[in-house]
Amino acid sequence: NYSPASASNCVTVGSTALESQGGTPVDGRSSFSNYGNCVDIFAPGSSIVAAYATSNTAYATLSGTSMASPHVAGAMAILLTDNGNASPSVIKSSLNSMASDGIIRNPGTGSPNKFLHIQC
C-alpha cells in the first residue's frame, strides 16, 4: 500500500552488511534496512566506498539502502544489455531467479532471503 513497493514493476531493495559468523564472513540484513514483504531483493548497502560531492576525487564510506539500490540498478542494466526489449516484469523476474537463496542472516520477518547475483 506504500510507494515504491506498491508499484507492481518496482524492485524494492533491502540492504546487507558484511558480518562475521564464527570467523566466516556472511551477509546479514543491515540494522537500518527495510524488511518484510515490501522488499524484493537484498544487496550490499553498508560501508560502501562511493564517490562524494566535495571534489572530483573525493570518496566516502556510506551506508543505506541508497547504497544497495545502485547495485541492483547496475544488475538490471546488464540484463537489459542482453535483452533490450525485456519488460520491467521480465527483468524483475530475472533478478529474482538469479538471486542467491537463503544466504542472508536474519533477513527479517516476511522478507525474501534473496541476495543479488547475476550471471554475466
C-alpha positions in Angstrom: 0.0 0.0 0.0 3.0 2.3 0.1 5.3 3.7 -2.6 7.5 2.4 -4.1 6.7 -1.2 -3.0 3.1 -0.9 -4.2 4.2 -0.4 -7.8 4.0 -3.8 -9.4 7.1 -3.3 -11.6 9.2 -1.7 -9.0 12.1 -3.5 -7.4 12.5 -2.6 -3.7 15.9 -3.2 -2.3 17.0 -4.1 1.2 20.5 -3.6 2.5 23.0 -6.1 3.8 26.2 -5.7 5.8 29.2 -8.0 5.9 29.3 -9.7 9.3 31.3 -12.5 10.8 29.7 -15.7 12.0 32.2 -18.0 13.7 35.0 -16.3 11.8 33.3 -16.8 8.5 32.1 -13.7 6.5 28.3 -13.7 6.0 25.8 -11.1 4.8 23.2 -10.0 7.3 20.4 -7.5 7.0 21.7 -4.0 7.8 20.2 -2.7 11.0 18.6 0.3 9.2 17.2 -1.7 6.3 13.6 -2.2 5.5 12.3 -5.8 5.7 9.2 -7.7 5.1 7.1 -8.5 2.1 7.7 -5.0 0.7 11.3 -6.0 -0.1 12.1 -7.8 -3.3 15.8 -8.4 -3.0 18.8 -7.6 -0.9 22.2 -6.1 -2.0 25.3 -4.7 -0.2 24.5 -1.4 1.4 26.7 -1.0 4.5 30.2 0.5 4.4 30.2 1.1 0.7 33.0 3.3 -0.7 31.5 5.7 -3.1 32.2 8.9 -5.0 31.5 12.0 -2.9 30.4 15.5 -3.8 33.1 17.6 -2.1 35.6 17.3 -5.1 36.2 15.5 -8.3 38.4 13.0 -6.5 36.5 12.7 -3.2 35.1 9.5 -1.8 33.4 8.4 1.4 32.3 5.3 3.1 28.5 5.4 3.1 25.7 3.1 4.3 22.0 3.0 3.3 19.5 1.4 1.0 20.6 4.2 -1.3 23.9 2.4 -1.5 22.3 -1.0 -2.1 19.9 0.2 -4.8 22.7 1.1 -7.3 24.0 -2.5 -7.2 20.5 -3.6 -8.3 20.2 -0.9 -10.9 23.6 -2.0 -12.4 22.5 -5.6 -12.5 19.3 -4.5 -14.3 21.3 -2.5 -16.8 23.4 -5.6 -17.5 20.3 -7.7 -18.0 18.8 -5.0 -20.3 22.0 -5.1 -22.4 21.4 -8.7 -23.2 17.7 -8.1 -23.9 16.8 -4.5 -24.5 13.2 -5.3 -25.2 12.5 -7.0 -21.9 9.6 -5.6 -19.9 10.1 -4.5 -16.3 8.4 -7.6 -15.0 10.8 -9.8 -17.0 13.8 -8.0 -15.6 12.4 -8.3 -12.1 11.7 -12.0 -12.6 15.2 -12.5 -13.9 16.8 -10.8 -10.9 14.7 -13.0 -8.6 15.5 -16.2 -10.4 19.3 -15.5 -10.4 19.5 -14.3 -6.8 21.3 -16.4 -4.3 18.7 -18.0 -2.0 19.0 -18.4 1.8 22.4 -16.8 2.5 21.3 -13.6 4.3 21.5 -13.9 8.1 18.3 -12.5 9.7 16.6 -11.1 6.6 13.6 -10.1 8.7 10.1 -11.5 9.1 8.4 -11.8 5.8 11.5 -10.8 3.7 12.6 -12.9 0.8 16.0 -14.4 1.6 17.3 -13.3 -1.9 20.8 -11.8 -2.3 21.6 -10.0 -5.6 23.5 -12.2 -8.0 23.6 -12.2 -11.8 25.4 -14.3 -14.3 27.2 -12.4 -16.9 
